[in-house]
Amino acid sequence: MLTNKKNLSEAIVRALGRDWYSGTGEKRDYSVTELLNPPKIIHLMKRHKDELEEDVSEKIFMLMGSAMHAILERANEHNVEFTILNRVRQFFEMVHNQEAGDSVAEIEASFINWMVNSADPKTQLGALLKMLPEDRYLIEKRFKYTTRSGKIISGGIDLYDKEERVLHDYKFSSVWTWIYRNRPGSRKEDWATQLNMYRLFMENMGYPVDKLCINLLFRDHSKSKAKIEAGYPDPVETLELPLLGLDVVEEMIENKVAEIEKYNTVLDDGIPFCNSNERWQQHDTWAVRKVTNKTASKVEFSYADAKRWLDAEVSKLAERDIAKGMEPAQAMKRASDIFIIEKRPGQSTRCIDYCPVAKFCDFYRTLPK
């Protein structure tokens, strides 16, 4: 169920509430994107789908991603295809202006005449379809794959270049996904799995794939940071992903489906917790802060590094007081009393902020609120 707690305008709510997913209504057991989720999330999503609640304001980034895909799709349409679709849009305008007739029969006849019997022979539907060549790109095309157990898996590609034999995927993302792309548990692992599954489906349908590319468009890119920070990404970055053996990908799918299916009759709380990577578990950190401040002066991933920084800072402050005539022991104690080291447990980010079924999960109920 969608809510509108922020009182967004009706036009925006309609856009955010619409299902832009191209695979809606197709016959399948799982989609590729579903298989990227842990079994617990998959089962809780299916079992509680009628109880899920989401505010439309939380779907804004999803809408922006859908808009990006729509623009990329339109931009790469063949000229003839674009002309056909433009003719249809022009007819819609005639309907809005009540120039296509009043009855259903009149509107249907007007549409056929408009598309088939254009005054300009070059824009008649038959002529346009004859001109439609073998296109270079496959755009937003869906594929299906059947497992050995008969389960149907579906997936939709963003763009496939037939000439270069490259499969492209587009992600509207944060710059942090690029900065942390090589860390264990990064999104890159899921992307490689996703695109290799698509590649398997395509190869089975006669479309050879020699290269996999994720194109990241950053919604939070900063020009000023790009000028001064080493390693900061450009507004768009392309990440090439490794090609896995097709037999490896097949086995990956079989194992994943089998893992999901074995919990079909297990109660919600009996399904194993998502692992730390699946929970997007942050590392524990050690924060050095002044006793009088809430904000940390330094944050490190180990106590030893935090203590090393603290000792250097204490020595620096103590030297200033010693230079002013204070006894060394007193100066060191005075500087040491300024700071404190505290452990900050890493949070399960996905559970806290991004899991749609968190309220049905027994692990989430154990987290401090």
Secondary structure, DSSP 8 states (H G I E B T S, - for coil): -EE-TT---HHHHHHHHS---TTTT---SEEHHHHTS-HHHHHHHHHTTTT--EEGGGGHHHHHHHHHHHHHHHHTS-HHHHHHHHHHHHHHHHHHTT-S-SSHHHHHHHHHHHHHS-SSGGGSHHHHHHH----SEEES-EEEEE-TT--EEEEE-SEEETTTTEEEEEEEE-HHHHHTTTSTT-HHHHHHHHHHHHHHHHHHTT----EEEEEEEETT--HHHHHHSTT---SEEEEEE----HHHHHHHHHHHHHHHHTTTTS-GGGS----TTTTTB---EEEEEETT-SS-SEEESSHHHHHHHHHHHHHHHHHHHHHTT--HHHHHHHHHTTEEEEEE---BHIIIII-TTGGG-HHHHHS--
